[in-house]
Amino acid sequence: MPNLLKLPTKWLIFAALVLIAFPVLARPQASSANPITTVVTVMGPNYTAPPPIAKEDVNVYSGKTRLDVLSWTPAQGPQAPLQLAILIDDAVSPMLGNQINDLKDFITSQAPDTQVGLFYAEHGSAIPAANFTTDHQAVAQKVRLTLGRRNGESPSIYLSVSDLVKHWPAGSPRREALVISSGTDILDPHTQDPYFDASVADTQRAGVVIHTIYAGGNRFGQTFHGMISQSNLAQLTNDSGGDAFFEGTGTPVAFSPFLKQLDTVLQNQYLLTFTAPAGARSGQLRPIQVRTEQHNVKILYPRQVRVPGD
């Protein structure tokens, strides 16, 4: 009988230990997923308005992992005011006549709640001619002739892009820039350009969408380095979620056709919020893919987004 009494006691002790430990083992781990918000553009063919896109039509992936979409909101109105920077490379051939007037008309035609800032790329910096403001007329009056390569002394447009996005004021989820440049980097005009690579990463960490208008001389644009420069501008826009505009290898006589297309882009954007696992360190970039079930639409989105550290 004593032995028979000991056996149930052992089992009772074991059962008690299991009951104590089980809540600890079964307790769900704290989620390391973080909400990330980014700007996504959806366009129909030839810069036409797309069909209505619902949240259920949008999927987000990081590699092969499907991420949870939390919200999909049209990026218009007071809930998503636009901050739009215009960065003009002072090293491009002087802009005259129609080009300057087209820019002024584009600035003054922006929505009343859009904050517009005007900057010139000089000495590797983004020099403000007009800080962000809703006084569009005042900004338009600051548009001037560019100085050209000899006097502009702009060693790398990509240094100026990095300077612009690093000093961008906080306050809006929609931060976009129009960069007018040849894409030339006299500091490193080769296929592997660390200043270009840094500007792409800086832009993605800041969550700024870059649109570009290629403005380069015909003779330069037809050279090998000219093709590299144009390709770099296109990649900067693609990786940040923007759109690139160019007319062959020369500076467009007029900017208005491209600016009308850019207006269409800005009017067909969404704020996409999804969850993403935390990074190993703060500021880490994680690649994403945004897809939709809708057909005959073009989607522009940043190829990498900044995630908080674990």
Steps between C-alpha positions, in 0.01 A plus 500: 500500500774761572640451147157540346456829685833635375419449131192725487688761699775515236244538227323772694827688541577458129152618403533804726831593336348466154207722595737764635729491198234472229377862511861615457562261210168573336514879540523659152821687429484876460455585134798663329288613202483875447258711294672656199334766284615578147369679191382288207399636158250312285465603135297387203652475152664818364453700820128445528310458825492138618189301594404510868748303710379353831709384794410140415659546155844578645764253616839580651793260513850505641678225315260205513331621820160659464454798732176614661339803335349723768361784289482632145391865492478750212780752552299814443351752737597621848583149622796484260625852412778498242844647561656550156862605453635616164876446481667656195858409415679833459752326272254433216497721193308822570124449497326769300156614389246220493685278748497762776143608427387136499652450845336815634160392367547154652582648841205741506258227387561281806221432749461771767618268781811384310824634645752575225871564551755609238865397523811525282771234498829676562830383652347166598219665700134583446495879536148629578368778279161466670424282800185287512192719492144506367569844349554357153525840332793594723679173415442544125662842511824340623548285188809636319749416228744221577870584499633216287787261572777763501350722768265263678780290645259220587734200538225239544125531476479195725674680786235772467217242496637346821528845658140581404343183645714501816384852591137454398264639767269252667124532490354318198486139382516623138846636430594519135759681290539594134868495405603673176849389405719319249591250770868580447735422787842643424629362831447145377357468146549124482248217512575443870430831675499505883336845508212374288464187714496712818233732360272205418535361854457846659186561295347166597580548870340845493193365318525766226366428151727637225375600154750617239512697177815428301669823389830435322667628187452300180872442444559391860189284511623291208827410674554192717510712818184679386315171473624400848373831640156460345483140621591607855221758505253238383615254767478763775137565410416131466658404834324784686158441342499799265476556124773603253437734208738552208500590133780309336848615603437874499336761720128528416407825329195517727431333835121537488420155349701327773360721775145415391588132528654561843177670608312186401744292705450718807122472471498119493690405812417297809640472849575132555551380858621147565685309769864402465732316739746718689853521370815386675598866532323834488458645153542170319353485149277209405402421138130482416279420203152648460259315273137536404232274359392775261615476139641768267631717781849627576615507862781722627635434851835512684700183453622516862351651817653592833404275791553572871764305689404198710 
